Amino acid sequence: SSSSSSSSSSSSTEVTPEEEIARLEEMWALHRRREGGVSRPGDDLWLPRITEEAETVVRQSQAGDAHIALRDALVQRLQAAVEADIRGGSVELFGSAVTGLWTPTSDLDVCILAPGADDRHGRVRLLRKLAKILPSVSVRHHVFLRKSAQVPILRWAPRRPGLP
């Protein structure tokens, strides 16, 4: 039992980036030796380049302040429209906008909470009302009502990719 507790405590130890790099370099050298080659300095010159390229892609895909401001303004207009036309209604974001992974090309996951939409008929009635409201919130979006789906939904999509 003492050996299991010592192994569990060592497995929860945090590994520093430097230690992780050293582990990866050791594994790569072992792989090269097993393949009959000799690991030499310079064999891994591609690794920093590919790392830099990946970091560039991530940086370029992240939403900047201007995109976030546009997204937030859209959500505020939606909230105002819902509050004006649906008594007790509210707008909640979920998905990538909440987790911080939202990009300018991501969709925007929105849930509209509304009292009285307790059954299918009530939900479809609410979705029809929302389909009439949404064009006033943004003329840059198409509204698609899918009331015959097993779970009726409203798809509100940008007319062009990349629009919030």
Secondary structure as GFF3:
##gff-version 3
##sequence-region A 1 164
A	DSSP	alpha_helix	2	11	.	.	.	ID=ss1
A	DSSP	alpha_helix	17	34	.	.	.	ID=ss2
A	DSSP	alpha_helix	46	61	.	.	.	ID=ss3
A	DSSP	alpha_helix	65	85	.	.	.	ID=ss4
A	DSSP	beta_strand	90	94	.	.	.	ID=ss5
A	DSSP	alpha_helix	96	99	.	.	.	ID=ss6
A	DSSP	beta_strand	109	113	.	.	.	ID=ss7
A	DSSP	alpha_helix	120	137	.	.	.	ID=ss8
A	DSSP	beta_strand	141	146	.	.	.	ID=ss9
A	DSSP	beta_strand	153	158	.	.	.	ID=ss10
###
